[in-house]
């Protein structure tokens, strides 16, 4: 007898959308069948009539239990809190960062993360390796073994993000082009992929100084520091180094039309280059900074113009942007709005719960994004690019039974009562049309009718391996 049949929904599979029934045995999907073709004796039959049935979301970019910049000893929300809110929002896999720095090497960083998450997550997870500053040769030499161990993605920054004078000695993030070329060579030769926060540090640091001289350091000018030119120049430099080293690159948080154009041009040349944007970049623009406490909308690099925001949607719907992420960095509201100048504002927010619903509401309901594309940008593409696929990111026989049901008729202004993390949301009051209502993690129904049935320890570390097609050409 089957454990679970999901019956009567619009099911989004890798080969199309249809009225199919999904059969689950244990933790796996064992059949996607024509309506009524499955035996009717299952331990549980879940009626999905009127619902859209999609693979559980894959969050590619989250900072969980991470040190808060400028506040020593304080950390962003932990896996216990973020994983629960993610499941409420239809996301079943989170990816955060194992941070290598100075003498603390890649394996120590991975051990620290797996120790922090093991037994403390309601959903599945993995970690990118984050390499900071002047990465020692000894650390670069650990890259092949990390990839073999299932950690196949490497995050670097081409900027220190914050004003140079605010960064303690030895804690710079910037990886220079020389070190980057060395990292890329190692990563490319061993089946890994680069995650790049790409901004031109010279432009960023120059603009911090310029605004200070002009006495215009109010937070709402932050997009003049982290500006379109910086994204344009930096993306193109990184792509050239990737071309020389044959590395596959995923640009995190594309924020400007220039970044999208650079990604598209590279993909047009057949390079394995991918782009991500954030659901706050797709919902707000730099004018929103001017609202009272408008720094709450900020995530580095920055919100840009309305024209940029619309370009990001064009990329999400038509191609060039592969995935919608959160850059989750959950603090309480008081911490979020404490910094009030371009030099000390706090980036990030709590978004793991709202990512799928906002993308559905803004993309599918309001702009006619296809259901297939919705699944690509919220789950399948991230799964492919990071190496979770086809175990994750697909409703298909043999894949993990990670499934979200969305109700396209759900229509209301979001209140904090709808959400399950933090003491604020930048979407409070936002009118949504369509929202995740049921979530299944490896065959276990963990969210249903607003109730939570997950257990700490349900979450597993998922080893990753990226397909050769993703690494050699723009394959999603
Ligand atoms: Zn980030």
Boltz pocket constraint, residues with backbone or C-beta under 6 A from the ligand:
constraints:
  - pocket:
      binder: B
      contacts: [[A, 61], [A, 63], [A, 327]]
      max_distance: 6.0
